[in-house]
């Protein structure tokens, strides 16, 4: 018999690991942050209530995403007539895009790794890879050499890689 | 048995021990295994020490780096960065591709780099969540919650109809606004006995079981309220059109914007787009009345405020602090604007996300602030108020005398110290000595007061100045 992946001792960790990625995942479709939070909170509430009786043969992550996704689709369907989620994506689009949700876990983990970088290095990496500024723009903006920018980005990349390569959340389903 | 001293052992090792001492040492070493192994160790140290003068030490870390460099086919992070940036030279490209296909682990490593680069480009869309605060909020929600009317999932639906109605959630303080994070453990297993259910994630087309009781009533009320709101808007719209009310075009800013001013007490304001503003006392905020009626979510502040902006990539949020002529443009983030009482310095503290702060009279004069940044604007320039952070590019500090010595040896004395070199004897420099010496020279010139001139031979230089400060 399959076991529940949720219990009282791991619930906090599961919640804190997936709450942010799930909210961002939902928000990417419904474009309403507060409603996204409600959907994710509601899902966790339901899981909490049934944590001892849930029987699945997938991981907690897969289960949560499926549950949140279905809940989001249901909410969109039931509320669209009231114009509640007028900016929401088409349900068909959500249904077709199953792999999309894992990206948000990856992004959360990258952000957590970036938190560990030295402030200046984090800033330079962020300006380059997140904000999309060129090395010359960053060099001019921070009044440092282009070479220093490149070195920082390369070093940040190395540190992020070292921090993330053992992270199972990146590649697990 | 007489006590054995180090001097006795030394005499034994030198072959100078007396017969009496020799006997005593034999007895001592045969007493227990520890003594015997100690004696053996002494012997080893004594014997091997003689050969140390001809033993060449290696820098294990440097050797390891070199070894991994071989494994990496000479590919370093710089090559990979150039590759992913699309700036790699043909030889770099070939090198990276050969390295990637060399082994499974290289391929995995390449994929991690690729993932970081590709996903980082999308991080600006991400809103960060304070997981601790959300957990605290969640703990409050489930505390004392009674048994839901219907716990049994219908069919194979994993998560059924809403279990917490929207009104309840709306009254829960948004956890993302809480800066202080505390951990609250949810209460123990609820006392009710849930029915055994099998919850397998199902296709999204699953029919949702309608929720009974309060949820449905609220849903009905919400439907009615929404319908009433729709009728009201429609009515106003028709009347507005008939009477040319300025709300629907043709009106001035007064119809689109409202003003809110605090007196002696701070106050809060929620805007129509879901953004929240905490205003300090003696602060005036002019803000858009209806987010749907403006192309831009723009507000003007005179005083101090903390903004928590609802994300909306299609409508940037702009805060204009007219007192000092600075604007802040964001898509969704959290930051503070603190107008100095003297009236000329506006301090911007960015708490979350990224913002672009710019001069209102010259939008090309701007700074991009990431989380934790603090900048001032003095009416002309942006002033970096962040704590000075040592630029950490290479990770190793060296005495500059050592660096100079290293350069000379590493270059086979092609680099020499000028006879009248200006030199700071107590200087420390942070530099990467793993690079070729000519690159180190270039780095030093960028990172310190370092001057050198080329000499007549190929790759020959004379260092004229090496001062850190």
HADDOCK unambig.tbl for C-alpha pairs under 7 A between the chains (distance, minus, plus):
assign (segid A and resid 16 and name CA) (segid B and resid 131 and name CA) 4.97 0.50 0.50
assign (segid A and resid 16 and name CA) (segid B and resid 132 and name CA) 6.87 0.50 0.50
assign (segid A and resid 16 and name CA) (segid B and resid 135 and name CA) 6.89 0.50 0.50
assign (segid A and resid 19 and name CA) (segid B and resid 131 and name CA) 6.82 0.50 0.50
assign (segid A and resid 20 and name CA) (segid B and resid 128 and name CA) 6.57 0.50 0.50
assign (segid A and resid 20 and name CA) (segid B and resid 129 and name CA) 5.18 0.50 0.50
assign (segid A and resid 20 and name CA) (segid B and resid 131 and name CA) 6.89 0.50 0.50
assign (segid A and resid 24 and name CA) (segid B and resid 126 and name CA) 6.37 0.50 0.50
assign (segid A and resid 24 and name CA) (segid B and resid 127 and name CA) 6.61 0.50 0.50
assign (segid A and resid 38 and name CA) (segid B and resid 169 and name CA) 6.63 0.50 0.50
assign (segid A and resid 42 and name CA) (segid B and resid 162 and name CA) 6.84 0.50 0.50
assign (segid A and resid 42 and name CA) (segid B and resid 163 and name CA) 6.30 0.50 0.50
assign (segid A and resid 42 and name CA) (segid B and resid 164 and name CA) 6.05 0.50 0.50
assign (segid A and resid 43 and name CA) (segid B and resid 159 and name CA) 6.65 0.50 0.50
assign (segid A and resid 46 and name CA) (segid B and resid 159 and name CA) 6.76 0.50 0.50
assign (segid A and resid 53 and name CA) (segid B and resid 196 and name CA) 5.71 0.50 0.50
assign (segid A and resid 53 and name CA) (segid B and resid 197 and name CA) 6.05 0.50 0.50
assign (segid A and resid 53 and name CA) (segid B and resid 198 and name CA) 7.00 0.50 0.50
assign (segid A and resid 54 and name CA) (segid B and resid 197 and name CA) 6.58 0.50 0.50
assign (segid A and resid 54 and name CA) (segid B and resid 198 and name CA) 5.67 0.50 0.50
assign (segid A and resid 54 and name CA) (segid B and resid 199 and name CA) 5.34 0.50 0.50
assign (segid A and resid 55 and name CA) (segid B and resid 198 and name CA) 5.57 0.50 0.50
assign (segid A and resid 55 and name CA) (segid B and resid 199 and name CA) 6.08 0.50 0.50
assign (segid A and resid 56 and name CA) (segid B and resid 199 and name CA) 6.81 0.50 0.50
assign (segid A and resid 56 and name CA) (segid B and resid 200 and name CA) 5.83 0.50 0.50
assign (segid A and resid 63 and name CA) (segid B and resid 201 and name CA) 6.24 0.50 0.50
assign (segid A and resid 66 and name CA) (segid B and resid 201 and name CA) 5.61 0.50 0.50
assign (segid A and resid 67 and name CA) (segid B and resid 158 and name CA) 5.76 0.50 0.50
assign (segid A and resid 67 and name CA) (segid B and resid 159 and name CA) 5.65 0.50 0.50
assign (segid A and resid 67 and name CA) (segid B and resid 201 and name CA) 6.03 0.50 0.50
assign (segid A and resid 70 and name CA) (segid B and resid 204 and name CA) 4.76 0.50 0.50
assign (segid A and resid 71 and name CA) (segid B and resid 159 and name CA) 6.33 0.50 0.50
assign (segid A and resid 73 and name CA) (segid B and resid 204 and name CA) 6.53 0.50 0.50
assign (segid A and resid 74 and name CA) (segid B and resid 208 and name CA) 6.88 0.50 0.50
assign (segid A and resid 82 and name CA) (segid B and resid 226 and name CA) 6.64 0.50 0.50
assign (segid A and resid 95 and name CA) (segid B and resid 204 and name CA) 6.76 0.50 0.50
assign (segid A and resid 107 and name CA) (segid B and resid 119 and name CA) 6.11 0.50 0.50
assign (segid A and resid 107 and name CA) (segid B and resid 123 and name CA) 6.46 0.50 0.50
assign (segid A and resid 110 and name CA) (segid B and resid 116 and name CA) 6.92 0.50 0.50
assign (segid A and resid 120 and name CA) (segid B and resid 389 and name CA) 6.81 0.50 0.50
assign (segid A and resid 120 and name CA) (segid B and resid 391 and name CA) 6.60 0.50 0.50
assign (segid A and resid 123 and name CA) (segid B and resid 370 and name CA) 6.82 0.50 0.50
assign (segid A and resid 129 and name CA) (segid B and resid 117 and name CA) 6.80 0.50 0.50
assign (segid A and resid 129 and name CA) (segid B and resid 120 and name CA) 5.76 0.50 0.50
assign (segid A and resid 129 and name CA) (segid B and resid 121 and name CA) 5.45 0.50 0.50
assign (segid A and resid 130 and name CA) (segid B and resid 120 and name CA) 5.35 0.50 0.50
assign (segid A and resid 130 and name CA) (segid B and resid 121 and name CA) 4.63 0.50 0.50
assign (segid A and resid 130 and name CA) (segid B and resid 122 and name CA) 6.66 0.50 0.50
assign (segid A and resid 130 and name CA) (segid B and resid 123 and name CA) 5.89 0.50 0.50
assign (segid A and resid 130 and name CA) (segid B and resid 124 and name CA) 6.04 0.50 0.50
assign (segid A and resid 151 and name CA) (segid B and resid 393 and name CA) 6.63 0.50 0.50
assign (segid A and resid 152 and name CA) (segid B and resid 393 and name CA) 5.93 0.50 0.50
assign (segid A and resid 154 and name CA) (segid B and resid 77 and name CA) 5.30 0.50 0.50
assign (segid A and resid 154 and name CA) (segid B and resid 78 and name CA) 5.44 0.50 0.50
assign (segid A and resid 154 and name CA) (segid B and resid 81 and name CA) 6.37 0.50 0.50
assign (segid A and resid 158 and name CA) (segid B and resid 77 and name CA) 6.34 0.50 0.50
assign (segid A and resid 161 and name CA) (segid B and resid 112 and name CA) 6.40 0.50 0.50
assign (segid A and resid 161 and name CA) (segid B and resid 113 and name CA) 6.30 0.50 0.50
assign (segid A and resid 165 and name CA) (segid B and resid 112 and name CA) 6.53 0.50 0.50
